[in-house]
Amino acid sequence: MIEIAPRITVDPTIRFGKPVVKGTRVPVDLIVGKLATGMTAEQVAKEYEVEREDIMAALSYAANSLSNERILPTK
């Protein structure tokens, strides 16, 4: 297991190495997706048994990942 960001880890034996909340099998993309569909942070925390700080860490990790993404035009 490697901590790639505060509260976010990767492990090839957990969720195929996708980033998850540390100490859980809850993927970052699942948390972001649930929030995008309209669930509140409190609902996500309750349903997936994570803390609000874990949700904020997932959002921070996702934002940081996107800020480093480069899109190259194909035309």
PyMOL Python script that loads the backbone (N, CA, C, O; Angstrom):
from pymol import cmd

cmd.read_pdbstr("""\
ATOM      1  N   MET A   1       0.839  -1.173   0.000  1.00  0.00           N
ATOM      2  CA  MET A   1       0.000   0.000   0.000  1.00  0.00           C
ATOM      3  C   MET A   1       0.890   1.244   0.000  1.00  0.00           C
ATOM      4  O   MET A   1       1.858   1.330   0.755  1.00  0.00           O
ATOM      5  N   ILE A   2       0.548   2.197  -0.853  1.00  0.00           N
ATOM      6  CA  ILE A   2       1.285   3.453  -0.945  1.00  0.00           C
ATOM      7  C   ILE A   2       0.299   4.600  -0.749  1.00  0.00           C
ATOM      8  O   ILE A   2      -0.744   4.653  -1.401  1.00  0.00           O
ATOM      9  N   GLU A   3       0.638   5.518   0.155  1.00  0.00           N
ATOM     10  CA  GLU A   3      -0.195   6.703   0.340  1.00  0.00           C
ATOM     11  C   GLU A   3       0.236   7.723  -0.706  1.00  0.00           C
ATOM     12  O   GLU A   3       1.354   8.238  -0.653  1.00  0.00           O
ATOM     13  N   ILE A   4      -0.649   8.015  -1.656  1.00  0.00           N
ATOM     14  CA  ILE A   4      -0.314   8.927  -2.758  1.00  0.00           C
ATOM     15  C   ILE A   4      -0.763  10.355  -2.495  1.00  0.00           C
ATOM     16  O   ILE A   4      -0.361  11.282  -3.199  1.00  0.00           O
ATOM     17  N   ALA A   5      -1.589  10.525  -1.490  1.00  0.00           N
ATOM     18  CA  ALA A   5      -2.077  11.835  -1.061  1.00  0.00           C
ATOM     19  C   ALA A   5      -2.604  11.631   0.354  1.00  0.00           C
ATOM     20  O   ALA A   5      -2.857  10.496   0.758  1.00  0.00           O
ATOM     21  N   PRO A   6      -2.770  12.708   1.109  1.00  0.00           N
ATOM     22  CA  PRO A   6      -3.330  12.526   2.451  1.00  0.00           C
ATOM     23  C   PRO A   6      -4.655  11.761   2.409  1.00  0.00           C
ATOM     24  O   PRO A   6      -5.598  12.174   1.733  1.00  0.00           O
ATOM     25  N   ARG A   7      -4.717  10.644   3.137  1.00  0.00           N
ATOM     26  CA  ARG A   7      -5.905   9.795   3.270  1.00  0.00           C
ATOM     27  C   ARG A   7      -6.236   8.986   2.010  1.00  0.00           C
ATOM     28  O   ARG A   7      -7.252   8.292   1.987  1.00  0.00           O
ATOM     29  N   ILE A   8      -5.417   9.057   0.973  1.00  0.00           N
ATOM     30  CA  ILE A   8      -5.676   8.334  -0.280  1.00  0.00           C
ATOM     31  C   ILE A   8      -4.515   7.372  -0.535  1.00  0.00           C
ATOM     32  O   ILE A   8      -3.349   7.764  -0.498  1.00  0.00           O
ATOM     33  N   THR A   9      -4.854   6.102  -0.795  1.00  0.00           N
ATOM     34  CA  THR A   9      -3.817   5.095  -1.023  1.00  0.00           C
ATOM     35  C   THR A   9      -4.096   4.307  -2.296  1.00  0.00           C
ATOM     36  O   THR A   9      -5.201   4.323  -2.837  1.00  0.00           O
ATOM     37  N   VAL A  10      -3.060   3.622  -2.753  1.00  0.00           N
ATOM     38  CA  VAL A  10      -3.200   2.651  -3.839  1.00  0.00           C
ATOM     39  C   VAL A  10      -2.517   1.360  -3.406  1.00  0.00           C
ATOM     40  O   VAL A  10      -1.494   1.371  -2.723  1.00  0.00           O
ATOM     41  N   ASP A  11      -3.106   0.266  -3.818  1.00  0.00           N
ATOM     42  CA  ASP A  11      -2.575  -1.062  -3.535  1.00  0.00           C
ATOM     43  C   ASP A  11      -3.044  -1.960  -4.671  1.00  0.00           C
ATOM     44  O   ASP A  11      -4.245  -2.065  -4.918  1.00  0.00           O
ATOM     45  N   PRO A  12      -2.115  -2.608  -5.363  1.00  0.00           N
ATOM     46  CA  PRO A  12      -2.530  -3.445  -6.500  1.00  0.00           C
ATOM     47  C   PRO A  12      -3.512  -4.558  -6.128  1.00  0.00           C
ATOM     48  O   PRO A  12      -4.200  -5.086  -7.002  1.00  0.00           O
ATOM     49  N   THR A  13      -3.585  -4.920  -4.849  1.00  0.00           N
ATOM     50  CA  THR A  13      -4.501  -5.984  -4.431  1.00  0.00           C
ATOM     51  C   THR A  13      -5.873  -5.463  -4.012  1.00  0.00           C
ATOM     52  O   THR A  13      -6.765  -6.247  -3.688  1.00  0.00           O
ATOM     53  N   ILE A  14      -6.039  -4.148  -4.019  1.00  0.00           N
ATOM     54  CA  ILE A  14      -7.335  -3.548  -3.644  1.00  0.00           C
ATOM     55  C   ILE A  14      -7.861  -2.741  -4.818  1.00  0.00           C
ATOM     56  O   ILE A  14      -7.218  -1.793  -5.269  1.00  0.00           O
ATOM     57  N   ARG A  15      -9.023  -3.117  -5.307  1.00  0.00           N
ATOM     58  CA  ARG A  15      -9.686  -2.398  -6.408  1.00  0.00           C
ATOM     59  C   ARG A  15      -8.773  -2.201  -7.620  1.00  0.00           C
ATOM     60  O   ARG A  15      -8.800  -1.158  -8.273  1.00  0.00           O
ATOM     61  N   PHE A  16      -7.966  -3.222  -7.903  1.00  0.00           N
ATOM     62  CA  PHE A  16      -7.082  -3.209  -9.078  1.00  0.00           C
ATOM     63  C   PHE A  16      -6.111  -2.033  -9.073  1.00  0.00           C
ATOM     64  O   PHE A  16      -5.690  -1.567 -10.132  1.00  0.00           O
ATOM     65  N   GLY A  17      -5.757  -1.553  -7.877  1.00  0.00           N
ATOM     66  CA  GLY A  17      -4.791  -0.468  -7.770  1.00  0.00           C
ATOM     67  C   GLY A  17      -5.368   0.919  -7.955  1.00  0.00           C
ATOM     68  O   GLY A  17      -4.616   1.885  -8.086  1.00  0.00           O
ATOM     69  N   LYS A  18      -6.686   1.039  -7.968  1.00  0.00           N
ATOM     70  CA  LYS A  18      -7.310   2.364  -8.078  1.00  0.00           C
ATOM     71  C   LYS A  18      -7.127   3.116  -6.766  1.00  0.00           C
ATOM     72  O   LYS A  18      -7.046   2.487  -5.711  1.00  0.00           O
ATOM     73  N   PRO A  19      -7.059   4.443  -6.803  1.00  0.00           N
ATOM     74  CA  PRO A  19      -6.966   5.211  -5.559  1.00  0.00           C
ATOM     75  C   PRO A  19      -8.219   5.023  -4.704  1.00  0.00           C
ATOM     76  O   PRO A  19      -9.344   5.152  -5.187  1.00  0.00           O
ATOM     77  N   VAL A  20      -7.999   4.717  -3.432  1.00  0.00           N
ATOM     78  CA  VAL A  20      -9.098   4.506  -2.488  1.00  0.00           C
ATOM     79  C   VAL A  20      -8.843   5.310  -1.220  1.00  0.00           C
ATOM     80  O   VAL A  20      -7.728   5.769  -0.971  1.00  0.00           O
ATOM     81  N   VAL A  21      -9.892   5.471  -0.428  1.00  0.00           N
ATOM     82  CA  VAL A  21      -9.753   6.086   0.885  1.00  0.00           C
ATOM     83  C   VAL A  21      -8.940   5.130   1.757  1.00  0.00           C
ATOM     84  O   VAL A  21      -9.227   3.935   1.827  1.00  0.00           O
ATOM     85  N   LYS A  22      -7.940   5.668   2.406  1.00  0.00           N
ATOM     86  CA  LYS A  22      -7.035   4.866   3.235  1.00  0.00           C
ATOM     87  C   LYS A  22      -7.803   4.009   4.234  1.00  0.00           C
ATOM     88  O   LYS A  22      -8.686   4.500   4.938  1.00  0.00           O
ATOM     89  N   GLY A  23      -7.460   2.729   4.287  1.00  0.00           N
ATOM     90  CA  GLY A  23      -8.089   1.806   5.222  1.00  0.00           C
ATOM     91  C   GLY A  23      -9.435   1.278   4.784  1.00  0.00           C
ATOM     92  O   GLY A  23     -10.116   0.593   5.547  1.00  0.00           O
ATOM     93  N   THR A  24      -9.829   1.594   3.543  1.00  0.00           N
ATOM     94  CA  THR A  24     -11.118   1.125   3.010  1.00  0.00           C
ATOM     95  C   THR A  24     -10.919   0.566   1.608  1.00  0.00           C
ATOM     96  O   THR A  24      -9.805   0.535   1.085  1.00  0.00           O
ATOM     97  N   ARG A  25     -12.019   0.127   1.016  1.00  0.00           N
ATOM     98  CA  ARG A  25     -12.028  -0.284  -0.388  1.00  0.00           C
ATOM     99  C   ARG A  25     -12.879   0.699  -1.207  1.00  0.00           C
ATOM    100  O   ARG A  25     -13.328   0.367  -2.304  1.00  0.00           O
ATOM    101  N   VAL A  26     -13.095   1.899  -0.674  1.00  0.00           N
ATOM    102  CA  VAL A  26     -13.954   2.899  -1.315  1.00  0.00           C
ATOM    103  C   VAL A  26     -13.105   3.742  -2.275  1.00  0.00           C
ATOM    104  O   VAL A  26     -12.251   4.513  -1.837  1.00  0.00           O
ATOM    105  N   PRO A  27     -13.344   3.594  -3.593  1.00  0.00           N
ATOM    106  CA  PRO A  27     -12.548   4.334  -4.573  1.00  0.00           C
ATOM    107  C   PRO A  27     -12.880   5.825  -4.610  1.00  0.00           C
ATOM    108  O   PRO A  27     -14.020   6.232  -4.385  1.00  0.00           O
ATOM    109  N   VAL A  28     -11.867   6.615  -4.897  1.00  0.00           N
ATOM    110  CA  VAL A  28     -12.027   8.059  -5.031  1.00  0.00           C
ATOM    111  C   VAL A  28     -13.075   8.380  -6.092  1.00  0.00           C
ATOM    112  O   VAL A  28     -13.927   9.242  -5.877  1.00  0.00           O
ATOM    113  N   ASP A  29     -13.021   7.698  -7.233  1.00  0.00           N
ATOM    114  CA  ASP A  29     -13.964   8.016  -8.309  1.00  0.00           C
ATOM    115  C   ASP A  29     -15.410   7.728  -7.910  1.00  0.00           C
ATOM    116  O   ASP A  29     -16.322   8.394  -8.402  1.00  0.00           O
ATOM    117  N   LEU A  30     -15.639   6.765  -7.041  1.00  0.00           N
ATOM    118  CA  LEU A  30     -16.988   6.483  -6.563  1.00  0.00           C
ATOM    119  C   LEU A  30     -17.499   7.655  -5.726  1.00  0.00           C
ATOM    120  O   LEU A  30     -18.642   8.084  -5.883  1.00  0.00           O
ATOM    121  N   ILE A  31     -16.661   8.161  -4.849  1.00  0.00           N
ATOM    122  CA  ILE A  31     -17.055   9.293  -4.003  1.00  0.00           C
ATOM    123  C   ILE A  31     -17.375  10.511  -4.858  1.00  0.00           C
ATOM    124  O   ILE A  31     -18.412  11.149  -4.676  1.00  0.00           O
ATOM    125  N   VAL A  32     -16.492  10.830  -5.782  1.00  0.00           N
ATOM    126  CA  VAL A  32     -16.714  11.998  -6.650  1.00  0.00           C
ATOM    127  C   VAL A  32     -17.984  11.793  -7.478  1.00  0.00           C
ATOM    128  O   VAL A  32     -18.777  12.721  -7.639  1.00  0.00           O
ATOM    129  N   GLY A  33     -18.175  10.606  -7.992  1.00  0.00           N
ATOM    130  CA  GLY A  33     -19.364  10.311  -8.786  1.00  0.00           C
ATOM    131  C   GLY A  33     -20.652  10.442  -7.991  1.00  0.00           C
ATOM    132  O   GLY A  33     -21.639  10.980  -8.492  1.00  0.00           O
ATOM    133  N   LYS A  34     -20.650   9.956  -6.763  1.00  0.00           N
ATOM    134  CA  LYS A  34     -21.848  10.063  -5.920  1.00  0.00           C
ATOM    135  C   LYS A  34     -22.168  11.525  -5.614  1.00  0.00           C
ATOM    136  O   LYS A  34     -23.333  11.922  -5.629  1.00  0.00           O
ATOM    137  N   LEU A  35     -21.147  12.319  -5.341  1.00  0.00           N
ATOM    138  CA  LEU A  35     -21.373  13.744  -5.105  1.00  0.00           C
ATOM    139  C   LEU A  35     -21.906  14.421  -6.366  1.00  0.00           C
ATOM    140  O   LEU A  35     -22.758  15.305  -6.290  1.00  0.00           O
ATOM    141  N   ALA A  36     -21.401  14.003  -7.520  1.00  0.00           N
ATOM    142  CA  ALA A  36     -21.839  14.589  -8.794  1.00  0.00           C
ATOM    143  C   ALA A  36     -23.304  14.271  -9.095  1.00  0.00           C
ATOM    144  O   ALA A  36     -23.973  15.032  -9.794  1.00  0.00           O
ATOM    145  N   THR A  37     -23.801  13.155  -8.573  1.00  0.00           N
ATOM    146  CA  THR A  37     -25.204  12.804  -8.817  1.00  0.00           C
ATOM    147  C   THR A  37     -26.150  13.490  -7.850  1.00  0.00           C
ATOM    148  O   THR A  37     -27.368  13.346  -7.963  1.00  0.00           O
ATOM    149  N   GLY A  38     -25.593  14.246  -6.887  1.00  0.00           N
ATOM    150  CA  GLY A  38     -26.446  15.004  -5.980  1.00  0.00           C
ATOM    151  C   GLY A  38     -26.455  14.537  -4.542  1.00  0.00           C
ATOM    152  O   GLY A  38     -27.088  15.169  -3.697  1.00  0.00           O
ATOM    153  N   MET A  39     -25.764  13.437  -4.238  1.00  0.00           N
ATOM    154  CA  MET A  39     -25.685  13.020  -2.839  1.00  0.00           C
ATOM    155  C   MET A  39     -24.899  14.068  -2.056  1.00  0.00           C
ATOM    156  O   MET A  39     -23.976  14.682  -2.589  1.00  0.00           O
ATOM    157  N   THR A  40     -25.257  14.266  -0.819  1.00  0.00           N
ATOM    158  CA  THR A  40     -24.494  15.176   0.026  1.00  0.00           C
ATOM    159  C   THR A  40     -23.291  14.425   0.602  1.00  0.00           C
ATOM    160  O   THR A  40     -23.248  13.195   0.611  1.00  0.00           O
ATOM    161  N   ALA A  41     -22.328  15.194   1.078  1.00  0.00           N
ATOM    162  CA  ALA A  41     -21.155  14.580   1.703  1.00  0.00           C
ATOM    163  C   ALA A  41     -21.579  13.726   2.898  1.00  0.00           C
ATOM    164  O   ALA A  41     -21.001  12.668   3.146  1.00  0.00           O
ATOM    165  N   GLU A  42     -22.573  14.180   3.622  1.00  0.00           N
ATOM    166  CA  GLU A  42     -23.054  13.432   4.782  1.00  0.00           C
ATOM    167  C   GLU A  42     -23.682  12.099   4.356  1.00  0.00           C
ATOM    168  O   GLU A  42     -23.477  11.079   5.013  1.00  0.00           O
ATOM    169  N   GLN A  43     -24.438  12.107   3.266  1.00  0.00           N
ATOM    170  CA  GLN A  43     -25.038  10.869   2.765  1.00  0.00           C
ATOM    171  C   GLN A  43     -23.967   9.885   2.298  1.00  0.00           C
ATOM    172  O   GLN A  43     -24.048   8.689   2.578  1.00  0.00           O
ATOM    173  N   VAL A  44     -22.971  10.395   1.590  1.00  0.00           N
ATOM    174  CA  VAL A  44     -21.879   9.534   1.119  1.00  0.00           C
ATOM    175  C   VAL A  44     -21.122   8.955   2.312  1.00  0.00           C
ATOM    176  O   VAL A  44     -20.816   7.763   2.341  1.00  0.00           O
ATOM    177  N   ALA A  45     -20.822   9.801   3.292  1.00  0.00           N
ATOM    178  CA  ALA A  45     -20.095   9.348   4.477  1.00  0.00           C
ATOM    179  C   ALA A  45     -20.856   8.229   5.189  1.00  0.00           C
ATOM    180  O   ALA A  45     -20.268   7.231   5.606  1.00  0.00           O
ATOM    181  N   LYS A  46     -22.150   8.406   5.319  1.00  0.00           N
ATOM    182  CA  LYS A  46     -22.961   7.396   6.006  1.00  0.00           C
ATOM    183  C   LYS A  46     -23.059   6.105   5.196  1.00  0.00           C
ATOM    184  O   LYS A  46     -22.888   5.014   5.739  1.00  0.00           O
ATOM    185  N   GLU A  47     -23.334   6.229   3.897  1.00  0.00           N
ATOM    186  CA  GLU A  47     -23.528   5.034   3.065  1.00  0.00           C
ATOM    187  C   GLU A  47     -22.256   4.210   2.918  1.00  0.00           C
ATOM    188  O   GLU A  47     -22.320   2.981   2.888  1.00  0.00           O
ATOM    189  N   TYR A  48     -21.100   4.868   2.827  1.00  0.00           N
ATOM    190  CA  TYR A  48     -19.843   4.151   2.560  1.00  0.00           C
ATOM    191  C   TYR A  48     -18.938   4.078   3.785  1.00  0.00           C
ATOM    192  O   TYR A  48     -17.797   3.626   3.691  1.00  0.00           O
ATOM    193  N   GLU A  49     -19.442   4.520   4.926  1.00  0.00           N
ATOM    194  CA  GLU A  49     -18.729   4.441   6.196  1.00  0.00           C
ATOM    195  C   GLU A  49     -17.336   5.072   6.120  1.00  0.00           C
ATOM    196  O   GLU A  49     -16.337   4.470   6.514  1.00  0.00           O
ATOM    197  N   VAL A  50     -17.302   6.297   5.603  1.00  0.00           N
ATOM    198  CA  VAL A  50     -16.079   7.098   5.569  1.00  0.00           C
ATOM    199  C   VAL A  50     -16.356   8.392   6.317  1.00  0.00           C
ATOM    200  O   VAL A  50     -17.504   8.723   6.613  1.00  0.00           O
ATOM    201  N   GLU A  51     -15.294   9.112   6.615  1.00  0.00           N
ATOM    202  CA  GLU A  51     -15.444  10.380   7.326  1.00  0.00           C
ATOM    203  C   GLU A  51     -15.528  11.532   6.336  1.00  0.00           C
ATOM    204  O   GLU A  51     -15.094  11.414   5.190  1.00  0.00           O
ATOM    205  N   ARG A  52     -16.083  12.635   6.786  1.00  0.00           N
ATOM    206  CA  ARG A  52     -16.168  13.826   5.935  1.00  0.00           C
ATOM    207  C   ARG A  52     -14.776  14.229   5.442  1.00  0.00           C
ATOM    208  O   ARG A  52     -14.627  14.662   4.300  1.00  0.00           O
ATOM    209  N   GLU A  53     -13.764  14.091   6.289  1.00  0.00           N
ATOM    210  CA  GLU A  53     -12.391  14.414   5.906  1.00  0.00           C
ATOM    211  C   GLU A  53     -11.906  13.528   4.762  1.00  0.00           C
ATOM    212  O   GLU A  53     -11.126  13.970   3.918  1.00  0.00           O
ATOM    213  N   ASP A  54     -12.368  12.273   4.734  1.00  0.00           N
ATOM    214  CA  ASP A  54     -12.021  11.367   3.629  1.00  0.00           C
ATOM    215  C   ASP A  54     -12.621  11.869   2.318  1.00  0.00           C
ATOM    216  O   ASP A  54     -11.985  11.802   1.266  1.00  0.00           O
ATOM    217  N   ILE A  55     -13.840  12.367   2.395  1.00  0.00           N
ATOM    218  CA  ILE A  55     -14.513  12.888   1.204  1.00  0.00           C
ATOM    219  C   ILE A  55     -13.789  14.120   0.693  1.00  0.00           C
ATOM    220  O   ILE A  55     -13.575  14.269  -0.510  1.00  0.00           O
ATOM    221  N   MET A  56     -13.414  14.997   1.601  1.00  0.00           N
ATOM    222  CA  MET A  56     -12.670  16.201   1.198  1.00  0.00           C
ATOM    223  C   MET A  56     -11.313  15.822   0.610  1.00  0.00           C
ATOM    224  O   MET A  56     -10.854  16.453  -0.342  1.00  0.00           O
ATOM    225  N   ALA A  57     -10.671  14.799   1.165  1.00  0.00           N
ATOM    226  CA  ALA A  57      -9.393  14.328   0.633  1.00  0.00           C
ATOM    227  C   ALA A  57      -9.576  13.748  -0.775  1.00  0.00           C
ATOM    228  O   ALA A  57      -8.733  13.956  -1.647  1.00  0.00           O
ATOM    229  N   ALA A  58     -10.669  13.026  -0.992  1.00  0.00           N
ATOM    230  CA  ALA A  58     -10.950  12.469  -2.318  1.00  0.00           C
ATOM    231  C   ALA A  58     -11.166  13.585  -3.336  1.00  0.00           C
ATOM    232  O   ALA A  58     -10.658  13.517  -4.455  1.00  0.00           O
ATOM    233  N   LEU A  59     -11.915  14.605  -2.948  1.00  0.00           N
ATOM    234  CA  LEU A  59     -12.139  15.744  -3.845  1.00  0.00           C
ATOM    235  C   LEU A  59     -10.836  16.482  -4.137  1.00  0.00           C
ATOM    236  O   LEU A  59     -10.583  16.880  -5.275  1.00  0.00           O
ATOM    237  N   SER A  60     -10.026  16.660  -3.125  1.00  0.00           N
ATOM    238  CA  SER A  60      -8.740  17.332  -3.306  1.00  0.00           C
ATOM    239  C   SER A  60      -7.844  16.540  -4.245  1.00  0.00           C
ATOM    240  O   SER A  60      -7.214  17.105  -5.139  1.00  0.00           O
ATOM    241  N   TYR A  61      -7.790  15.222  -4.039  1.00  0.00           N
ATOM    242  CA  TYR A  61      -6.983  14.362  -4.920  1.00  0.00           C
ATOM    243  C   TYR A  61      -7.481  14.446  -6.357  1.00  0.00           C
ATOM    244  O   TYR A  61      -6.681  14.565  -7.285  1.00  0.00           O
ATOM    245  N   ALA A  62      -8.795  14.386  -6.548  1.00  0.00           N
ATOM    246  CA  ALA A  62      -9.371  14.451  -7.898  1.00  0.00           C
ATOM    247  C   ALA A  62      -9.063  15.787  -8.560  1.00  0.00           C
ATOM    248  O   ALA A  62      -8.693  15.830  -9.733  1.00  0.00           O
ATOM    249  N   ALA A  63      -9.212  16.866  -7.820  1.00  0.00           N
ATOM    250  CA  ALA A  63      -8.928  18.201  -8.369  1.00  0.00           C
ATOM    251  C   ALA A  63      -7.461  18.330  -8.749  1.00  0.00           C
ATOM    252  O   ALA A  63      -7.129  18.877  -9.801  1.00  0.00           O
ATOM    253  N   ASN A  64      -6.588  17.825  -7.892  1.00  0.00           N
ATOM    254  CA  ASN A  64      -5.155  17.885  -8.179  1.00  0.00           C
ATOM    255  C   ASN A  64      -4.812  17.047  -9.415  1.00  0.00           C
ATOM    256  O   ASN A  64      -4.007  17.460 -10.251  1.00  0.00           O
ATOM    257  N   SER A  65      -5.421  15.885  -9.519  1.00  0.00           N
ATOM    258  CA  SER A  65      -5.175  15.022 -10.686  1.00  0.00           C
ATOM    259  C   SER A  65      -5.611  15.707 -11.976  1.00  0.00           C
ATOM    260  O   SER A  65      -4.905  15.652 -12.983  1.00  0.00           O
ATOM    261  N   LEU A  66      -6.767  16.348 -11.943  1.00  0.00           N
ATOM    262  CA  LEU A  66      -7.264  17.048 -13.127  1.00  0.00           C
ATOM    263  C   LEU A  66      -6.419  18.272 -13.465  1.00  0.00           C
ATOM    264  O   LEU A  66      -6.252  18.610 -14.637  1.00  0.00           O
ATOM    265  N   SER A  67      -5.890  18.931 -12.449  1.00  0.00           N
ATOM    266  CA  SER A  67      -5.087  20.128 -12.716  1.00  0.00           C
ATOM    267  C   SER A  67      -3.777  19.776 -13.412  1.00  0.00           C
ATOM    268  O   SER A  67      -3.173  20.624 -14.070  1.00  0.00           O
ATOM    269  N   ASN A  68      -3.342  18.542 -13.270  1.00  0.00           N
ATOM    270  CA  ASN A  68      -2.101  18.092 -13.908  1.00  0.00           C
ATOM    271  C   ASN A  68      -2.346  17.426 -15.264  1.00  0.00           C
ATOM    272  O   ASN A  68      -1.393  17.046 -15.944  1.00  0.00           O
ATOM    273  N   GLU A  69      -3.605  17.283 -15.660  1.00  0.00           N
ATOM    274  CA  GLU A  69      -3.954  16.625 -16.917  1.00  0.00           C
ATOM    275  C   GLU A  69      -3.735  17.553 -18.087  1.00  0.00           C
ATOM    276  O   GLU A  69      -4.062  18.738 -18.015  1.00  0.00           O
ATOM    277  N   ARG A  70      -3.181  17.022 -19.170  1.00  0.00           N
ATOM    278  CA  ARG A  70      -3.009  17.788 -20.391  1.00  0.00           C
ATOM    279  C   ARG A  70      -3.863  17.189 -21.492  1.00  0.00           C
ATOM    280  O   ARG A  70      -3.848  15.978 -21.713  1.00  0.00           O
ATOM    281  N   ILE A  71      -4.590  18.019 -22.164  1.00  0.00           N
ATOM    282  CA  ILE A  71      -5.418  17.595 -23.281  1.00  0.00           C
ATOM    283  C   ILE A  71      -4.746  18.103 -24.545  1.00  0.00           C
ATOM    284  O   ILE A  71      -4.528  19.305 -24.696  1.00  0.00           O
ATOM    285  N   LEU A  72      -4.424  17.209 -25.434  1.00  0.00           N
ATOM    286  CA  LEU A  72      -3.784  17.590 -26.684  1.00  0.00           C
ATOM    287  C   LEU A  72      -4.798  17.504 -27.815  1.00  0.00           C
ATOM    288  O   LEU A  72      -5.446  16.471 -27.979  1.00  0.00           O
ATOM    289  N   PRO A  73      -4.948  18.567 -28.597  1.00  0.00           N
ATOM    290  CA  PRO A  73      -5.896  18.526 -29.715  1.00  0.00           C
ATOM    291  C   PRO A  73      -5.448  17.485 -30.748  1.00  0.00           C
ATOM    292  O   PRO A  73      -4.256  17.275 -30.974  1.00  0.00           O
ATOM    293  N   THR A  74      -6.431  16.851 -31.357  1.00  0.00           N
ATOM    294  CA  THR A  74      -6.098  15.843 -32.372  1.00  0.00           C
ATOM    295  C   THR A  74      -6.100  16.408 -33.781  1.00  0.00           C
ATOM    296  O   THR A  74      -5.671  15.730 -34.715  1.00  0.00           O
ATOM    297  N   LYS A  75      -6.567  17.618 -33.952  1.00  0.00           N
ATOM    298  CA  LYS A  75      -6.588  18.230 -35.279  1.00  0.00           C
ATOM    299  C   LYS A  75      -5.672  19.419 -35.337  1.00  0.00           C
ATOM    300  O   LYS A  75      -5.560  20.063 -36.380  1.00  0.00           O
TER     301      LYS A  75
END
""", "prot")
cmd.dss("prot")
cmd.show_as("cartoon", "prot")
cmd.util.cbc("prot")
cmd.orient("prot")
